[in-house]
Amino acid sequence: MKADTILVKNGDNKKVIEKPGKLYKFLLESENMEANIAELESGAESRWFNHAGEEIHIVLKGELEYFVDDKIYKLNEGDILWHKSNINHKAKNISKCKVIYLTIGTPPTFKLSMI
């Protein structure tokens, strides 16, 4: 993408992938970064990831445990976690409600085959 500005209106998802208890909305991708929203139902968790780059996770709703290698971070609504992406990492919803969090990563490495 060679654009100077990218606007994504609510509901304008680039791609949506749904798995049992999980929903991933791919919002945008530029040459240097990407953004997606993940929704995890109560008790659902992602698989382990390990890839190049850096990530920021912002919890928009609910409570989340985020595993980065052997450390576990308990995140609540409004909390932000940054980590290097080449360290094993995964998310788990520990609340009784759906958790929603935004991930911004650089460089863009989140591929559909990784889910």
URSUL-V926114 format. One record per pair of residues at least 4 apart in sequence whose C-alpha atoms are under 8 Angstrom apart, sorted by the first residue. I is the first residue (numbers start at 1). GAP is how many residues later the second one is. D is the distance in Angstrom with one decimal. If there is no record, write none. Layout:
I&GAP&D ; I&GAP&D
This chain:
1&28&7.6 ; 1&29&5.5 ; 1&30&6.2 ; 2&28&7.7 ; 2&29&7.7 ; 6&22&7.9 ; 8&4&5.9 ; 8&5&7.5 ; 8&19&6.9 ; 8&20&7.4 ; 12&15&7.3 ; 13&12&6.0 ; 13&13&5.8 ; 13&14&4.9 ; 13&15&7.8 ; 14&11&7.3 ; 14&12&5.3 ; 14&13&5.3 ; 14&14&6.4 ; 15&10&5.9 ; 15&11&5.1 ; 15&12&7.3 ; 16&7&7.1 ; 16&8&5.6 ; 16&9&4.6 ; 16&10&6.2 ; 17&6&5.8 ; 17&7&5.2 ; 17&8&6.7 ; 18&4&5.9 ; 18&5&4.5 ; 18&6&6.4 ; 19&4&6.3 ; 21&19&5.8 ; 21&20&4.9 ; 21&21&7.7 ; 21&23&5.7 ; 22&16&7.2 ; 22&17&5.7 ; 22&18&4.7 ; 22&19&6.4 ; 22&22&6.9 ; 22&23&7.8 ; 22&24&7.9 ; 23&15&5.7 ; 23&16&5.0 ; 23&17&6.6 ; 24&12&6.9 ; 24&13&5.8 ; 24&14&4.6 ; 24&15&6.4 ; 25&11&5.4 ; 25&12&5.1 ; 25&13&6.4 ; 26&9&6.5 ; 26&10&4.4 ; 26&11&6.6 ; 27&7&7.6 ; 27&8&5.5 ; 27&9&5.1 ; 27&10&7.3 ; 28&6&5.6 ; 28&7&5.4 ; 28&8&7.1 ; 29&4&5.9 ; 29&5&4.2 ; 29&6&6.6 ; 29&79&6.6 ; 30&4&6.2 ; 30&78&7.5 ; 31&76&7.5 ; 31&77&7.3 ; 32&74&5.8 ; 32&75&4.9 ; 32&76&6.2 ; 33&71&7.0 ; 33&72&5.4 ; 33&73&4.3 ; 33&74&4.9 ; 33&75&4.8 ; 34&70&5.6 ; 34&71&5.4 ; 34&72&6.5 ; 34&73&7.2 ; 34&74&5.1 ; 34&76&8.0 ; 35&67&7.1 ; 35&68&5.6 ; 35&69&4.4 ; 35&70&6.5 ; 36&66&5.8 ; 36&67&5.4 ; 36&68&6.7 ; 37&63&6.9 ; 37&64&5.7 ; 37&65&4.5 ; 37&66&6.2 ; 38&62&5.7 ; 38&63&5.5 ; 38&64&6.5 ; 38&65&7.7 ; 39&59&6.6 ; 39&60&5.6 ; 39&61&4.5 ; 39&62&6.7 ; 40&4&5.5 ; 40&5&6.8 ; 40&52&7.6 ; 40&53&6.1 ; 40&58&5.6 ; 40&59&5.3 ; 40&60&6.6 ; 41&52&6.7 ; 41&56&6.6 ; 41&57&4.4 ; 41&58&6.5 ; 42&51&5.6 ; 42&52&6.5 ; 42&53&5.8 ; 42&54&5.1 ; 42&55&5.5 ; 42&56&5.6 ; 42&57&7.5 ; 43&49&6.7 ; 43&50&5.2 ; 43&51&5.8 ; 43&52&7.2 ; 43&53&7.7 ; 44&48&5.9 ; 44&49&5.6 ; 45&45&7.3 ; 45&46&5.5 ; 45&47&4.0 ; 45&48&6.2 ; 46&44&5.6 ; 46&45&5.4 ; 46&46&6.5 ; 46&69&7.7 ; 47&43&6.0 ; 47&44&7.8 ; 47&68&7.3 ; 48&40&6.2 ; 48&41&5.4 ; 48&42&4.9 ; 49&36&7.8 ; 49&38&8.0 ; 49&39&5.5 ; 49&40&5.3 ; 49&41&6.3 ; 49&65&7.6 ; 50&35&5.9 ; 50&36&4.9 ; 50&37&5.7 ; 50&38&4.9 ; 50&39&6.6 ; 51&34&5.4 ; 51&35&4.8 ; 51&36&7.6 ; 51&58&7.2 ; 52&32&7.9 ; 52&33&5.6 ; 52&34&5.2 ; 52&55&7.5 ; 52&57&7.1 ; 53&31&6.1 ; 53&32&5.1 ; 53&33&6.6 ; 53&52&7.0 ; 53&53&5.4 ; 53&54&5.6 ; 53&56&7.8 ; 54&28&7.3 ; 54&29&5.8 ; 54&30&4.3 ; 54&31&4.9 ; 54&32&7.9 ; 54&51&5.6 ; 54&52&5.5 ; 54&53&7.4 ; 55&27&5.6 ; 55&28&5.6 ; 55&29&6.4 ; 55&30&6.2 ; 55&48&6.6 ; 55&49&5.6 ; 55&50&4.3 ; 55&51&6.6 ; 56&24&6.8 ; 56&25&5.6 ; 56&26&4.4 ; 56&27&6.8 ; 56&46&8.0 ; 56&47&5.6 ; 56&48&5.2 ; 56&49&6.4 ; 57&23&5.5 ; 57&24&5.2 ; 57&25&6.5 ; 57&44&6.5 ; 57&45&5.6 ; 57&46&4.5 ; 57&47&6.6 ; 58&19&7.9 ; 58&20&6.4 ; 58&21&5.8 ; 58&22&4.6 ; 58&23&6.7 ; 58&43&5.5 ; 58&44&5.1 ; 58&45&6.6 ; 59&4&7.7 ; 59&5&7.6 ; 59&16&6.9 ; 59&17&6.3 ; 59&18&4.9 ; 59&19&5.4 ; 59&20&5.7 ; 59&21&6.7 ; 59&40&7.7 ; 59&41&6.2 ; 59&42&4.3 ; 59&43&6.5 ; 60&17&5.3 ; 60&18&6.0 ; 60&39&7.6 ; 60&40&5.4 ; 60&41&5.1 ; 60&42&7.0 ; 61&15&7.5 ; 61&16&5.1 ; 61&17&7.8 ; 61&37&7.5 ; 61&38&5.2 ; 61&39&5.0 ; 61&40&6.9 ; 62&14&6.2 ; 62&15&5.7 ; 62&31&7.9 ; 62&33&6.4 ; 62&35&6.5 ; 62&36&6.4 ; 62&37&4.4 ; 62&38&6.7 ; 63&11&7.2 ; 63&12&5.7 ; 63&13&4.7 ; 63&14&6.6 ; 63&30&6.3 ; 63&31&6.0 ; 63&32&5.4 ; 63&36&6.3 ; 64&10&5.9 ; 64&11&5.1 ; 64&12&6.4 ; 64&27&6.8 ; 64&28&5.8 ; 64&29&4.8 ; 64&30&5.7 ; 64&31&7.2 ; 64&35&6.9 ; 65&7&6.4 ; 65&8&5.5 ; 65&9&4.6 ; 65&10&6.1 ; 65&26&5.9 ; 65&27&5.1 ; 65&28&6.3 ; 65&29&6.4 ; 66&6&5.7 ; 66&7&5.1 ; 66&8&6.5 ; 66&9&7.3 ; 66&23&7.3 ; 66&24&5.9 ; 66&25&4.5 ; 66&26&6.3 ; 67&4&5.7 ; 67&5&4.5 ; 67&6&6.3 ; 67&21&7.9 ; 67&22&5.2 ; 67&23&5.3 ; 67&24&6.2 ; 68&4&6.4 ; 68&5&7.9 ; 68&15&7.6 ; 68&19&6.5 ; 68&20&5.9 ; 68&21&4.5 ; 68&22&6.9 ; 69&18&6.0 ; 69&19&5.0 ; 69&20&6.0 ; 75&4&5.7 ; 75&5&7.5 ; 75&6&8.0 ; 83&4&8.0 ; 85&4&7.5 ; 93&5&7.4 ; 93&6&6.1 ; 95&4&7.4 ; 105&4&7.7 ; 110&4&6.6 ; 111&4&7.5
